[in-house]
Amino acid sequence: MPDGAAIDYDGLIPNNVGLAEDLTVRRALETWHPGYIDWWKTMGPEGFQASQVFLRTAVGVGSDNWAKFDFVRMPDYRWGVLLAPKVEGRVIPFGAHKGEPAWQEVPGEYRAMLRRLLVIQGDTEPASVEQQRHLGATAPSLYDMRNLFQVNVEEGRHLWAMVYLLQKYFGRDGREEAQDLLKRRSGDPDSPRMLGAFNERTPDWLSFFMFTFFTDRDGKMQLAALAQSGFDPLSRTCRFMLTEEAHHMFVGESGVQRIIQRTCEGMKAAGIADPYDVARIRELGVIDLPTLQKKANLHFALTLDLFGNEISTNAANAFNSGLKGRYQEDRLTDDHRLTGATYPVLRPRDGVIVNEDVPALSALNMRLRDDYVADTAAGVARWNRTFAQTGIDFRITLPHVAFHRRIGEFAAVHTDTDGLILSSEDWQRRKETMIPSSEDDAFIASLMRPERRRGAFTSWIAPPRQGIDNRPGDFEYVKIEG
């Protein structure tokens, strides 16, 4: 089967990379497969392994009709290895090797750096499944339960994508890394996941929607930068992963939008005009808007930390080596080498936050983060249209990028959501006005009651505008066993 052609479903592992002929890699993946299934059954969605779920499964890698929808038990889902079509004559688009033919094999001098990139990306995929494994029990509808499980199985497939590259191109080292990806556990004190945000709890559905809006959007940015890679198999892998990642962000954005809609509808029906009349609003069984804002503040800050230090030698090396580009590198009009270029970086200086120009190669994390902030702001603007449409005087805003940071230039300071630097005392006094308090968390938890009737939704979220694959409103998206 030609590399990048139609997907071969005959073997254990669906693929379009010719595994039928690549016996060494096929055996390695088939050896890894039982451990993956054990991990899925142990750490995947709890309580629903036997349920039939209406899932989409990739059947092609083109832009149209690439997936089919059908009922499947999640352990039987056809995870596979799928790369976007090969672009003949592709060249490295940036860095010191710009204009050279794209690599089809790992360049020896960059072997360790590339392996590290693959492992970090791969580690995030099972981590999010582990974080979300308990949420099925409190799903606000069968529609939302199905969306959770769709996100989960696709994160599992994205793990397969990175494991294939490790097994195919890194030999014994790659096989060991693939095994370790199944050993780490989100939040485990002894063997945690590699990035901080992926060790946080996802205790409720508001957190899940915020995670898929904010943190999966970071995934989009990282995959888009890796899709520019001069290592062509990685580029092709990430190009197809981006097709699936779009749905994850849709789940988050539309989920929060539906919460906003339901809250606004409840307020209007009850004659409540003041969005800060929290006690009365909560009595309606909906999520008050100030709490939504505090959750957005928290998840935005956690996600910004995933971009790492604003000034980074590692990011500069990955770019200069041709391994990881910038967001939409192919649309930028500079020299793609950043020779002599600068980029502004925000830094705390003498109690205030200032912009300083630094070498652009060193500020690549900052640039990618800025692109992320702009993309996120566009999504928040779509949420805010709901307030305008319902006549409720409220807007969700993004906090300053210095707010509540644990990594980078602002890790050592406290600020408010406007970026004003605070003393430790002021932070302790004001923090519960900016991030959720234990009382807020307890209230959200009190709403997390499951709704499993066909076409029904819990009190705090509105139905979607349309069903999955144009199914009717009372469609049974998950056929729950027992």
Backbone torsions as a table, in degrees:
resi	resn	phi	psi	omega
1	MET	NA	126.1	179.3
2	PRO	-61.6	142.3	179.1
3	ASP	-58.7	123.2	178.5
4	GLY	91.5	4.3	-179.4
5	ALA	-82.0	-164.4	-179.5
6	ALA	-58.4	155.2	-175.8
7	ILE	-76.3	132.5	176.8
8	ASP	-89.0	114.2	-179.5
9	TYR	-102.0	7.0	-173.4
10	ASP	-74.7	-31.5	-175.6
11	GLY	-93.2	-175.3	178.6
12	LEU	-62.8	-34.5	-173.6
13	ILE	-117.2	104.0	175.5
14	PRO	-55.3	139.6	-177.3
15	ASN	-163.8	162.1	171.7
16	ASN	-127.6	31.0	-178.2
17	VAL	-118.6	13.8	175.0
18	GLY	73.9	37.8	179.8
19	LEU	-63.4	-26.8	179.8
20	ALA	-58.7	-30.7	179.9
21	GLU	-98.1	-19.3	-177.3
22	ASP	-95.2	77.8	-168.7
23	LEU	-65.2	-36.6	-178.0
24	THR	-62.9	-48.4	-179.1
25	VAL	-70.3	-38.2	179.3
26	ARG	-60.6	-44.7	179.1
27	ARG	-63.6	-40.7	179.6
28	ALA	-61.6	-43.3	179.9
29	LEU	-70.2	-37.9	178.0
30	GLU	-67.5	-30.9	175.1
31	THR	-70.2	-35.5	179.9
32	TRP	-74.3	-28.2	-171.9
33	HIS	-56.2	-47.8	-179.1
34	PRO	-60.0	-38.6	177.1
35	GLY	-63.9	-37.5	177.2
36	TYR	-63.7	-45.6	-179.8
37	ILE	-63.2	-40.3	175.7
38	ASP	-60.7	-44.5	177.5
39	TRP	-59.8	-45.2	-178.0
40	TRP	-60.5	-45.5	-177.9
41	LYS	-69.1	-28.3	-179.4
42	THR	-86.3	-42.1	-171.3
43	MET	-114.6	-3.8	176.6
44	GLY	-80.9	-169.4	-175.3
45	PRO	-50.6	121.0	-173.5
46	GLU	-82.9	127.0	173.8
47	GLY	92.2	-0.7	-174.7
48	PHE	-131.2	19.5	-177.5
49	GLN	-65.2	-27.9	-178.0
50	ALA	-93.6	-4.8	-176.2
51	SER	-77.6	144.8	173.4
52	GLN	-83.7	124.1	-175.1
53	VAL	-120.5	137.6	-179.2
54	PHE	-81.4	92.4	-172.3
55	LEU	-113.9	154.1	171.0
56	ARG	-94.4	142.4	178.4
57	THR	-130.7	134.2	-178.7
58	ALA	-65.4	131.8	175.0
59	VAL	-122.2	3.3	178.3
60	GLY	-167.4	172.6	-179.8
61	VAL	-122.6	12.9	175.4
62	GLY	-79.8	179.8	-176.9
63	SER	-81.9	-18.8	-177.4
64	ASP	-119.3	142.8	173.6
65	ASN	50.8	44.4	-174.4
66	TRP	-87.4	-9.9	-176.9
67	ALA	-137.8	153.8	174.2
68	LYS	-119.0	157.4	179.7
69	PHE	-114.8	135.2	177.9
70	ASP	-167.6	166.9	178.2
71	PHE	-81.7	136.7	179.5
72	VAL	-154.9	144.4	169.8
73	ARG	-76.8	136.2	-171.0
74	MET	-58.4	-39.7	177.7
75	PRO	-63.5	-17.8	179.4
76	ASP	-96.0	2.5	-179.7
77	TYR	-58.7	140.2	-176.7
78	ARG	-87.1	76.5	172.1
79	TRP	-64.0	150.2	-178.5
80	GLY	-159.9	-173.9	-177.6
81	VAL	-114.8	111.3	-171.8
82	LEU	-131.0	124.8	176.5
83	LEU	-116.8	144.5	173.3
84	ALA	-62.6	158.0	-178.3
85	PRO	-57.5	145.6	178.6
86	LYS	-71.5	136.6	176.4
87	VAL	-97.8	110.5	-178.4
88	GLU	-64.5	137.3	177.8
89	GLY	76.8	11.1	-178.7
90	ARG	-62.4	141.2	178.5
91	VAL	-119.2	162.0	177.5
92	ILE	-68.6	125.1	-169.5
93	PRO	-91.5	1.5	-174.9
94	PHE	-161.2	170.4	173.9
95	GLY	80.2	-168.8	-175.3
96	ALA	-65.0	-22.5	-178.0
97	HIS	-102.4	14.9	-178.5
98	LYS	-51.2	132.2	177.8
99	GLY	90.9	-13.1	176.0
100	GLU	-78.3	156.4	177.7
101	PRO	-57.4	137.4	177.7
102	ALA	-59.0	144.7	-177.4
103	TRP	-77.3	133.5	171.8
104	GLN	-98.7	-15.0	174.0
105	GLU	-124.9	161.4	-177.1
106	VAL	-69.9	124.1	174.7
107	PRO	-68.2	126.2	-171.3
108	GLY	-54.1	-39.0	-175.4
109	GLU	-70.9	-15.1	-178.1
110	TYR	-114.0	14.6	-173.7
111	ARG	-58.8	-50.3	-176.7
112	ALA	-65.1	-40.6	-179.2
113	MET	-64.9	-42.7	-179.5
114	LEU	-67.2	-42.1	178.8
115	ARG	-59.9	-41.3	179.0
116	ARG	-61.9	-42.8	177.8
117	LEU	-59.6	-43.5	-178.9
118	LEU	-66.1	-42.0	-177.6
119	VAL	-66.6	-43.2	179.5
120	ILE	-63.3	-46.5	178.1
121	GLN	-61.9	-45.0	-179.7
122	GLY	-62.2	-35.3	-176.7
123	ASP	-67.4	-28.8	-179.6
124	THR	-69.8	-27.0	-171.5
125	GLU	-70.1	-55.4	176.6
126	PRO	-67.6	-26.0	-179.6
127	ALA	-59.2	-45.3	-177.5
128	SER	-67.1	-33.8	175.3
129	VAL	-62.0	-43.9	179.0
130	GLU	-63.9	-39.9	179.8
131	GLN	-63.5	-30.7	-171.5
132	GLN	-104.0	7.6	-168.4
133	ARG	-66.2	-23.8	-177.5
134	HIS	-91.9	-6.6	-169.1
135	LEU	-71.7	-24.7	-179.9
136	GLY	-56.4	-33.0	-176.8
137	ALA	-65.1	-22.4	-178.0
138	THR	-120.7	25.2	-177.3
139	ALA	-60.3	135.0	-177.8
140	PRO	-75.5	-7.7	177.1
141	SER	-169.8	165.2	173.5
142	LEU	-66.9	-33.3	176.6
143	TYR	-59.3	-48.2	-178.3
144	ASP	-70.6	-36.0	176.5
145	MET	-59.8	-45.0	178.8
146	ARG	-60.9	-41.9	179.7
147	ASN	-63.8	-39.9	174.9
148	LEU	-57.1	-49.0	-176.5
149	PHE	-68.8	-31.5	175.6
150	GLN	-64.8	-44.7	176.3
151	VAL	-59.0	-44.6	-176.8
152	ASN	-61.6	-48.4	-176.8
153	VAL	-67.8	-31.3	178.8
154	GLU	-74.6	-33.3	172.0
155	GLU	-63.0	-37.2	175.4
156	GLY	-62.0	-40.6	178.5
157	ARG	-67.1	-33.9	177.9
158	HIS	-67.2	-31.6	171.5
159	LEU	-62.6	-45.5	176.5
160	TRP	-55.6	-38.7	-178.3
161	ALA	-60.2	-45.3	-179.8
162	MET	-72.3	-36.7	179.9
163	VAL	-64.9	-38.4	176.6
164	TYR	-58.3	-47.3	-179.3
165	LEU	-62.7	-39.9	178.4
166	LEU	-64.9	-44.6	-178.1
167	GLN	-69.3	-39.0	-175.2
168	LYS	-72.1	-40.5	-167.1
169	TYR	-113.5	-4.6	-174.4
170	PHE	-126.9	10.2	171.9
171	GLY	55.0	-135.9	-176.8
172	ARG	-61.1	-41.3	178.1
173	ASP	-57.9	-42.6	180.0
174	GLY	-65.5	-39.0	178.7
175	ARG	-64.9	-39.6	178.3
176	GLU	-66.2	-41.6	178.0
177	GLU	-63.0	-40.3	179.5
178	ALA	-61.5	-39.6	177.4
179	GLN	-66.3	-40.0	-179.4
180	ASP	-65.0	-29.8	178.0
181	LEU	-62.7	-25.0	177.4
182	LEU	-91.2	-9.6	-177.1
183	LYS	-93.3	-35.9	179.8
184	ARG	-68.1	155.1	-177.8
185	ARG	-137.3	136.8	178.1
186	SER	-60.2	124.9	176.7
187	GLY	79.2	-0.5	-179.7
188	ASP	-70.0	128.5	-177.5
189	PRO	-66.6	-26.2	-176.7
190	ASP	-96.6	-31.6	-177.3
191	SER	-140.4	66.8	-176.0
192	PRO	-76.4	167.8	170.1
193	ARG	-68.2	161.6	-165.7
194	MET	-75.6	-28.6	-176.5
195	LEU	-111.9	139.1	-171.1
196	GLY	-55.6	-46.2	-176.8
197	ALA	-60.7	-22.9	-178.5
198	PHE	-90.8	8.6	170.2
199	ASN	-112.2	2.2	175.7
200	GLU	-77.3	152.4	175.4
201	ARG	-75.5	149.1	169.2
202	THR	-117.7	82.2	-166.6
203	PRO	-82.2	-14.6	-173.2
204	ASP	-152.0	172.5	-174.3
205	TRP	-74.4	-28.0	174.2
206	LEU	-64.5	-41.1	176.5
207	SER	-62.2	-40.2	178.8
208	PHE	-61.9	-46.2	179.7
209	PHE	-64.8	-39.9	177.1
210	MET	-65.2	-39.9	178.6
211	PHE	-61.8	-47.2	-177.1
212	THR	-71.0	-26.4	175.1
213	PHE	-76.8	-51.0	-174.0
214	PHE	-85.4	-53.3	-170.2
215	THR	-78.2	-38.0	174.5
216	ASP	-66.7	-22.9	174.8
217	ARG	-70.1	-36.0	170.2
218	ASP	-59.0	-41.5	176.2
219	GLY	-56.9	-41.5	177.2
220	LYS	-59.7	-45.2	-176.9
221	MET	-66.3	-42.5	-179.6
222	GLN	-66.2	-43.3	179.1
223	LEU	-64.4	-38.3	179.1
224	ALA	-64.5	-36.8	177.7
225	ALA	-70.2	-39.0	178.0
226	LEU	-72.3	-26.8	178.1
227	ALA	-65.3	-16.9	177.0
228	GLN	-86.0	-3.1	-169.9
229	SER	-55.7	143.9	173.1
230	GLY	-72.3	-15.3	171.9
231	PHE	-82.7	102.2	-166.5
232	ASP	-61.1	-40.7	178.1
233	PRO	-59.2	-35.6	176.1
234	LEU	-68.4	-44.2	178.0
235	SER	-56.3	-47.1	-177.6
236	ARG	-68.4	-37.1	176.7
237	THR	-61.0	-48.0	-176.6
238	CYS	-70.1	-33.0	177.5
239	ARG	-60.1	-40.2	178.2
240	PHE	-76.3	-36.6	177.3
241	MET	-57.9	-35.2	179.1
242	LEU	-62.3	-30.7	176.9
243	THR	-61.0	-42.8	-179.6
244	GLU	-77.3	-35.1	-177.0
245	GLU	-61.6	-29.2	-178.5
246	ALA	-58.4	-37.2	179.9
247	HIS	-66.9	-34.8	-178.6
248	HIS	-63.4	-42.3	178.1
249	MET	-69.0	-34.8	175.1
250	PHE	-59.9	-42.6	179.1
251	VAL	-58.0	-44.9	-179.3
252	GLY	-69.0	-48.9	-176.7
253	GLU	-64.1	-46.4	-178.2
254	SER	-71.1	-33.0	178.0
255	GLY	-62.1	-48.3	178.6
256	VAL	-65.7	-39.4	178.5
257	GLN	-59.6	-39.5	179.7
258	ARG	-70.2	-33.1	174.6
259	ILE	-65.5	-46.2	178.0
260	ILE	-58.6	-45.7	-179.3
261	GLN	-59.2	-46.5	-178.0
262	ARG	-65.6	-40.9	178.7
263	THR	-63.2	-45.1	-180.0
264	CYS	-64.0	-40.9	177.6
265	GLU	-62.4	-42.4	178.9
266	GLY	-64.1	-42.6	178.3
267	MET	-62.1	-44.1	-179.5
268	LYS	-63.0	-44.2	-178.8
269	ALA	-64.4	-33.4	-178.8
270	ALA	-88.5	-2.5	-179.4
271	GLY	72.1	28.8	179.3
272	ILE	-98.8	114.8	-178.8
273	ALA	-96.3	-26.1	-174.9
274	ASP	-87.7	111.9	-179.4
275	PRO	-67.7	-12.5	179.6
276	TYR	-95.6	7.6	174.1
277	ASP	-83.0	66.8	-166.7
278	VAL	-61.1	-44.0	-175.4
279	ALA	-60.6	-46.3	-179.3
280	ARG	-66.4	-39.0	-178.9
281	ILE	-65.9	-41.2	179.6
282	ARG	-65.3	-29.4	177.4
283	GLU	-64.2	-18.0	178.5
284	LEU	-79.1	-7.4	-177.3
285	GLY	77.8	26.5	177.1
286	VAL	-122.1	169.3	-178.5
287	ILE	-92.6	121.2	-177.9
288	ASP	-67.0	151.8	-172.8
289	LEU	-69.3	-38.0	175.4
290	PRO	-59.4	-33.9	177.1
291	THR	-69.2	-38.3	173.6
292	LEU	-57.6	-43.2	179.6
293	GLN	-63.1	-42.7	-179.3
294	LYS	-65.7	-37.5	177.0
295	LYS	-66.2	-38.8	177.4
296	ALA	-63.9	-42.3	177.1
297	ASN	-56.1	-46.6	-176.1
298	LEU	-65.1	-49.1	-174.6
299	HIS	-72.0	-31.8	174.8
300	PHE	-63.2	-45.4	-178.8
301	ALA	-65.3	-43.7	178.8
302	LEU	-60.3	-38.7	-177.5
303	THR	-72.3	-36.9	178.6
304	LEU	-58.9	-32.3	178.9
305	ASP	-63.8	-25.0	-179.9
306	LEU	-66.1	-18.0	179.6
307	PHE	-80.4	-7.6	176.1
308	GLY	78.4	-165.9	-179.7
309	ASN	-66.7	139.7	179.9
310	GLU	-59.4	-36.9	177.7
311	ILE	-110.0	117.2	-169.0
312	SER	-140.7	120.8	173.9
313	THR	-67.6	-36.7	179.9
314	ASN	-61.2	-44.4	179.5
315	ALA	-64.2	-40.5	178.5
316	ALA	-61.9	-43.2	179.9
317	ASN	-65.1	-41.1	-180.0
318	ALA	-63.9	-37.1	178.1
319	PHE	-72.0	-50.4	-177.1
320	ASN	-60.6	-31.1	179.5
321	SER	-78.5	-12.8	-179.2
322	GLY	86.6	15.4	-176.0
323	LEU	-92.1	-37.6	-177.9
324	LYS	-138.1	120.3	-177.4
325	GLY	-93.6	-159.2	176.5
326	ARG	-101.4	166.4	175.3
327	TYR	-61.3	125.8	-179.1
328	GLN	54.5	42.8	178.1
329	GLU	-51.0	-39.3	-175.6
330	ASP	-70.2	-9.3	178.0
331	ARG	-103.2	-5.9	-178.1
332	LEU	-81.6	154.3	-171.2
333	THR	-116.5	13.4	176.9
334	ASP	-85.2	-164.6	-175.7
335	ASP	-80.6	-3.8	178.9
336	HIS	61.0	12.6	171.7
337	ARG	-119.8	-19.1	178.0
338	LEU	63.9	29.3	179.0
339	THR	-63.3	115.9	177.7
340	GLY	73.3	1.4	-177.1
341	ALA	-80.4	154.3	175.6
342	THR	-123.3	165.2	178.4
343	TYR	-147.4	139.0	-177.8
344	PRO	-76.7	134.6	178.9
345	VAL	-123.3	132.3	176.6
346	LEU	-79.0	134.9	-179.7
347	ARG	-146.7	147.8	173.8
348	PRO	-80.4	130.3	179.4
349	ARG	-140.9	117.5	174.7
350	ASP	53.7	44.3	174.0
351	GLY	84.2	2.0	176.5
352	VAL	-133.3	165.7	179.8
353	ILE	-103.8	127.9	-176.2
354	VAL	-128.8	160.2	173.1
355	ASN	-94.4	131.7	174.7
356	GLU	-128.5	132.8	176.0
357	ASP	-77.4	129.2	178.2
358	VAL	-130.0	165.3	176.8
359	PRO	-54.2	130.9	-174.8
360	ALA	-59.7	-33.2	178.2
361	LEU	-61.5	-35.5	-179.4
362	SER	-77.8	-19.0	-172.5
363	ALA	-104.8	23.0	-176.4
364	LEU	-64.8	-35.7	175.8
365	ASN	-62.4	-40.4	178.9
366	MET	-63.3	-43.0	-179.8
367	ARG	-64.2	-43.8	179.4
368	LEU	-64.1	-38.2	177.0
369	ARG	-64.5	-41.0	176.9
370	ASP	-61.0	-41.0	176.5
371	ASP	-62.4	-39.6	177.8
372	TYR	-62.4	-45.6	-178.7
373	VAL	-60.1	-43.1	179.3
374	ALA	-63.8	-42.3	179.6
375	ASP	-65.7	-40.3	178.7
376	THR	-65.8	-42.2	-179.6
377	ALA	-59.5	-35.4	178.3
378	ALA	-65.1	-38.0	176.6
379	GLY	-66.9	-41.5	177.8
380	VAL	-62.7	-37.6	177.8
381	ALA	-60.8	-34.7	177.3
382	ARG	-69.0	-37.2	173.6
383	TRP	-59.1	-43.1	-173.3
384	ASN	-68.3	-18.3	174.9
385	ARG	-63.1	-29.8	179.6
386	THR	-65.0	-38.5	176.5
387	PHE	-62.9	-44.2	180.0
388	ALA	-62.1	-40.8	-178.0
389	GLN	-68.3	-32.1	-177.8
390	THR	-95.3	-7.8	178.1
391	GLY	79.3	16.0	176.9
392	ILE	-89.3	129.1	-175.0
393	ASP	-84.3	84.3	-179.8
394	PHE	-158.7	152.1	174.3
395	ARG	-144.2	138.2	170.1
396	ILE	-82.3	134.8	177.6
397	THR	-126.6	155.5	174.0
398	LEU	-86.9	136.2	176.4
399	PRO	-71.2	166.4	175.0
400	HIS	-59.2	147.4	-177.2
401	VAL	-65.6	-13.4	177.4
402	ALA	-84.3	-10.5	-171.1
403	PHE	-71.6	128.1	168.9
404	HIS	54.7	46.7	-176.4
405	ARG	-96.4	147.8	178.1
406	ARG	-117.3	-12.4	-177.7
407	ILE	-132.4	140.5	173.9
408	GLY	99.2	-162.2	-172.6
409	GLU	-58.7	-28.0	-172.0
410	PHE	-105.7	10.4	-176.7
411	ALA	-64.3	-27.0	-173.9
412	ALA	-95.6	2.7	-178.4
413	VAL	-126.9	158.5	170.7
414	HIS	-105.9	141.3	172.1
415	THR	-135.8	166.1	168.7
416	ASP	-88.1	-177.1	-175.2
417	THR	-70.2	-13.3	176.1
418	ASP	-93.4	-2.3	179.3
419	GLY	91.5	11.0	176.7
420	LEU	-79.8	124.5	-178.2
421	ILE	-69.7	131.5	-176.4
422	LEU	-113.2	153.8	168.8
423	SER	-73.2	164.0	177.4
424	SER	-60.0	-37.1	179.5
425	GLU	-66.0	-43.9	179.3
426	ASP	-65.2	-38.1	178.2
427	TRP	-61.7	-47.7	-179.8
428	GLN	-61.6	-36.2	-178.5
429	ARG	-71.6	-33.2	-171.1
430	ARG	-107.4	-9.2	-167.7
431	LYS	-60.9	-33.5	-177.6
432	GLU	-75.5	-5.8	170.0
433	THR	-87.6	-8.2	-174.1
434	MET	-120.6	-29.3	174.7
435	ILE	-127.4	157.8	-173.6
436	PRO	-59.5	138.4	174.8
437	SER	-87.9	170.8	175.6
438	SER	-62.2	-31.8	176.6
439	GLU	-67.1	-41.4	176.8
440	ASP	-61.2	-46.7	-179.5
441	ASP	-61.2	-40.4	-179.6
442	ALA	-65.9	-38.1	178.1
443	PHE	-64.9	-46.2	178.9
444	ILE	-59.6	-43.5	179.6
445	ALA	-60.5	-34.6	-178.9
446	SER	-66.7	-21.5	179.8
447	LEU	-86.7	-12.0	-171.4
448	MET	-80.6	71.7	176.5
449	ARG	-111.4	133.9	-174.0
450	PRO	-71.9	149.9	173.0
451	GLU	-127.7	112.6	-173.8
452	ARG	-118.0	8.5	174.5
453	ARG	-77.7	142.8	-179.5
454	ARG	-61.2	129.9	176.2
455	GLY	75.8	3.9	-178.0
456	ALA	-103.0	154.6	-178.9
457	PHE	-137.8	146.7	178.0
458	THR	-67.8	171.2	-168.5
459	SER	-65.5	-21.1	-167.6
460	TRP	-101.6	5.1	-178.7
461	ILE	-141.9	139.3	179.7
462	ALA	-84.4	156.7	175.1
463	PRO	-65.1	158.3	176.3
464	PRO	-73.0	163.7	179.3
465	ARG	-68.5	-32.9	177.6
466	GLN	-150.8	159.7	-177.0
467	GLY	-82.7	171.8	177.7
468	ILE	-70.3	131.5	179.9
469	ASP	53.4	36.2	177.2
470	ASN	60.3	29.3	176.0
471	ARG	-75.3	153.9	-178.9
472	PRO	-69.3	166.2	-174.2
473	GLY	-62.1	-27.2	-178.4
474	ASP	-100.4	21.6	-179.1
475	PHE	-66.4	140.3	-179.0
476	GLU	-89.7	87.6	-173.6
477	TYR	-68.3	-28.7	178.2
478	VAL	-130.8	124.5	176.9
479	LYS	-97.6	98.9	-170.0
480	ILE	-80.9	127.7	178.3
481	GLU	-79.5	147.4	174.2
482	GLY	86.3	NA	NA
